[in-house]
């Protein structure tokens, strides 16, 4: 069976093709076909893993100065802007709710991480380190309503949205108590009590810790 030969285009030929296509715009039908074909290629688990490995390799090969330039805030903003709204191959007519777009934005990940670090990765109500959430003190939906016009046009440069003083680290039970969305069970109350007790024990001198633990086990 004859194998098809692969040919590598010269730099001159590639430049001619580039200049020939410069300024041309695809029809909506063609753009949709390209979008669907890219989804099939790039959204498979194998391709995602391959792209992740390549990105890790590139990052590991950079100096700290190069990382600051390439992965700095300005670079992230530029990359985000080039892939939002109609620029994204996942564009589906702007049907994604604003709150979902905010939670997937790179600024939100930075905001969340900064708050977790500030709170030392502990719930600020019971000091637990398990199943942590970052809670908005001022409801995020109020902020969205206030800046709805800007957010609808994909403008995320809103300081109030990324103010870390508006966030606090909470564990799942404490977060539930804050929102009052679910019925707090007897088990939840016991867990909260034990976590608070543990946080008190941690700050006691060692000899008192030992005595208290011995009493609790009697």
Buried (B, 14 or more C-beta within 10 A) or exposed (E): EEEEEEEEEEEEEEEEEEEEEEEEEEEEEEBEEEBEEEEEEEEEEEEEEEEEEEEEEEEEEEEEEEEEEEEEEEEBBEEBEEEBEEEEBEBEEEEEEBEEBBEEBEBBEBBBEBBBEBBEEBBBBBBBEEEBBBBBEEEBEEBBEBBEEEBEEBEBEBEEBBBBEBBBBBBBBBBBBBEEEEEEEEEBEEBBEEBBBEBEEEEEEEEEBEEBEEEEEE
